[in-house]
Amino acid sequence: MPERMGLLGAIVAVSLYSLYILLFVFRLLDQVRAGHWIASLQFLAAIPLVYLLLKGPQLGRPGIYYLQIGLMLVFLLVELLLDYIYLVNFRQVRWMVISYVVLFFAATGGLLGVAAYAGRTWTMAAVILYLIMAVLAFVQRALTGM
């Protein structure tokens, strides 16, 4: 069971990184609406993340594991509230953007630790995708302001 849970965590991490890469590429291609639709798929990750959180005690996961998953769940909630429910135009307010970006990178960075439970190959894939995602995040922000 620990191997399956590790694999599930890695699949969630790699899937989210891939999804965010697609989002940033669509923004760079000036396809904001398509990017927004694709990004809405991120909320599906909450289901396996909550499951992993609940299974953590059975697997003897350390405290940081709960922090890593919890941060991602908090980010998904903030994203849902800001971009999908209240439609807050926060990307033009410096302090809000900085707070959002810090939360985004803390949450997605934490998923590297979750992916690590699946072994070296999954960890390397997650690290590579995370780095690509990070570069694209800053490039698309610089070029599009989003």
C-alpha positions as a Python dict, from the first residue, in 0.01 Angstrom:
ca = {
    (1, 'M'): (0, 0, 0),
    (2, 'P'): (277, 258, 70),
    (3, 'E'): (405, 212, -286),
    (4, 'R'): (59, 276, -432),
    (5, 'M'): (14, 587, -221),
    (6, 'G'): (358, 710, -324),
    (7, 'L'): (269, 652, -687),
    (8, 'L'): (-62, 835, -644),
    (9, 'G'): (117, 1134, -495),
    (10, 'A'): (369, 1138, -779),
    (11, 'I'): (96, 1116, -1043),
    (12, 'V'): (-87, 1409, -882),
    (13, 'A'): (232, 1616, -869),
    (14, 'V'): (336, 1541, -1227),
    (15, 'S'): (-19, 1597, -1352),
    (16, 'L'): (-45, 1936, -1180),
    (17, 'Y'): (295, 2046, -1307),
    (18, 'S'): (196, 1943, -1660),
    (19, 'L'): (-135, 2124, -1625),
    (20, 'Y'): (32, 2445, -1511),
    (21, 'I'): (286, 2420, -1793),
    (22, 'L'): (-5, 2398, -2038),
    (23, 'L'): (-173, 2695, -1871),
    (24, 'F'): (138, 2910, -1906),
    (25, 'V'): (190, 2803, -2268),
    (26, 'F'): (-170, 2891, -2352),
    (27, 'R'): (-124, 3232, -2191),
    (28, 'L'): (190, 3287, -2397),
    (29, 'L'): (-9, 3195, -2708),
    (30, 'D'): (-272, 3453, -2606),
    (31, 'Q'): (-529, 3179, -2552),
    (32, 'V'): (-634, 3295, -2205),
    (33, 'R'): (-980, 3142, -2219),
    (34, 'A'): (-846, 2797, -2314),
    (35, 'G'): (-583, 2828, -2042),
    (36, 'H'): (-849, 2915, -1786),
    (37, 'W'): (-1056, 2613, -1888),
    (38, 'I'): (-754, 2382, -1868),
    (39, 'A'): (-659, 2526, -1529),
    (40, 'S'): (-1005, 2440, -1396),
    (41, 'L'): (-897, 2076, -1411),
    (42, 'Q'): (-656, 2143, -1123),
    (43, 'F'): (-942, 2117, -876),
    (44, 'L'): (-976, 1746, -949),
    (45, 'A'): (-644, 1703, -766),
    (46, 'A'): (-819, 1784, -437),
    (47, 'I'): (-977, 1438, -432),
    (48, 'P'): (-655, 1232, -432),
    (49, 'L'): (-480, 1493, -214),
    (50, 'V'): (-745, 1462, 58),
    (51, 'Y'): (-723, 1082, 25),
    (52, 'L'): (-343, 1096, 67),
    (53, 'L'): (-386, 1325, 366),
    (54, 'L'): (-627, 1080, 529),
    (55, 'K'): (-401, 780, 456),
    (56, 'G'): (-91, 955, 588),
    (57, 'P'): (-122, 829, 947),
    (58, 'Q'): (-157, 466, 832),
    (59, 'L'): (161, 508, 628),
    (60, 'G'): (352, 676, 910),
    (61, 'R'): (417, 991, 709),
    (62, 'P'): (608, 1271, 885),
    (63, 'G'): (455, 1607, 971),
    (64, 'I'): (601, 1780, 667),
    (65, 'Y'): (398, 1547, 441),
    (66, 'Y'): (77, 1693, 584),
    (67, 'L'): (212, 2045, 541),
    (68, 'Q'): (301, 1974, 177),
    (69, 'I'): (-42, 1837, 93),
    (70, 'G'): (-217, 2097, 308),
    (71, 'L'): (-43, 2383, 128),
    (72, 'M'): (-158, 2249, -208),
    (73, 'L'): (-514, 2216, -82),
    (74, 'V'): (-501, 2573, 54),
    (75, 'F'): (-370, 2697, -280),
    (76, 'L'): (-651, 2517, -465),
    (77, 'L'): (-905, 2678, -232),
    (78, 'V'): (-754, 3026, -278),
    (79, 'E'): (-746, 2973, -655),
    (80, 'L'): (-1109, 2860, -656),
    (81, 'L'): (-1220, 3161, -454),
    (82, 'L'): (-1016, 3424, -640),
    (83, 'D'): (-1037, 3307, -1000),
    (84, 'Y'): (-1357, 3106, -1020),
    (85, 'I'): (-1606, 3219, -756),
    (86, 'Y'): (-1538, 3584, -669),
    (87, 'L'): (-1348, 3667, -990),
    (88, 'V'): (-1106, 3897, -809),
    (89, 'N'): (-873, 4087, -1042),
    (90, 'F'): (-580, 4045, -803),
    (91, 'R'): (-301, 4010, -1060),
    (92, 'Q'): (-273, 4388, -1090),
    (93, 'V'): (-221, 4446, -716),
    (94, 'R'): (145, 4392, -627),
    (95, 'W'): (105, 4263, -271),
    (96, 'M'): (-171, 4023, -377),
    (97, 'V'): (36, 3889, -666),
    (98, 'I'): (338, 3839, -442),
    (99, 'S'): (129, 3656, -182),
    (100, 'Y'): (-33, 3443, -451),
    (101, 'V'): (301, 3354, -615),
    (102, 'V'): (459, 3265, -281),
    (103, 'L'): (166, 3036, -201),
    (104, 'F'): (176, 2886, -552),
    (105, 'F'): (546, 2800, -533),
    (106, 'A'): (523, 2677, -173),
    (107, 'A'): (231, 2451, -267),
    (108, 'T'): (375, 2318, -591),
    (109, 'G'): (721, 2289, -440),
    (110, 'G'): (579, 2083, -157),
    (111, 'L'): (448, 1836, -410),
    (112, 'L'): (810, 1747, -488),
    (113, 'G'): (829, 1593, -142),
    (114, 'V'): (504, 1405, -200),
    (115, 'A'): (630, 1275, -536),
    (116, 'A'): (954, 1158, -374),
    (117, 'Y'): (768, 872, -205),
    (118, 'A'): (733, 709, -548),
    (119, 'G'): (1107, 673, -597),
    (120, 'R'): (1392, 832, -786),
    (121, 'T'): (1245, 819, -1139),
    (122, 'W'): (923, 993, -1036),
    (123, 'T'): (1118, 1243, -827),
    (124, 'M'): (1339, 1334, -1124),
    (125, 'A'): (1037, 1370, -1354),
    (126, 'A'): (867, 1592, -1097),
    (127, 'V'): (1178, 1808, -1047),
    (128, 'I'): (1224, 1858, -1423),
    (129, 'L'): (858, 1950, -1472),
    (130, 'Y'): (865, 2179, -1168),
    (131, 'L'): (1164, 2368, -1308),
    (132, 'I'): (1001, 2401, -1651),
    (133, 'M'): (681, 2520, -1483),
    (134, 'A'): (872, 2775, -1271),
    (135, 'V'): (1055, 2921, -1570),
    (136, 'L'): (734, 2942, -1774),
    (137, 'A'): (551, 3106, -1483),
    (138, 'F'): (796, 3395, -1474),
    (139, 'V'): (835, 3419, -1853),
    (140, 'Q'): (462, 3434, -1915),
    (141, 'R'): (414, 3685, -1631),
    (142, 'A'): (684, 3908, -1779),
    (143, 'L'): (538, 3885, -2129),
    (144, 'T'): (165, 3885, -2057),
    (145, 'G'): (131, 4047, -1713),
    (146, 'M'): (-86, 3758, -1597),
}
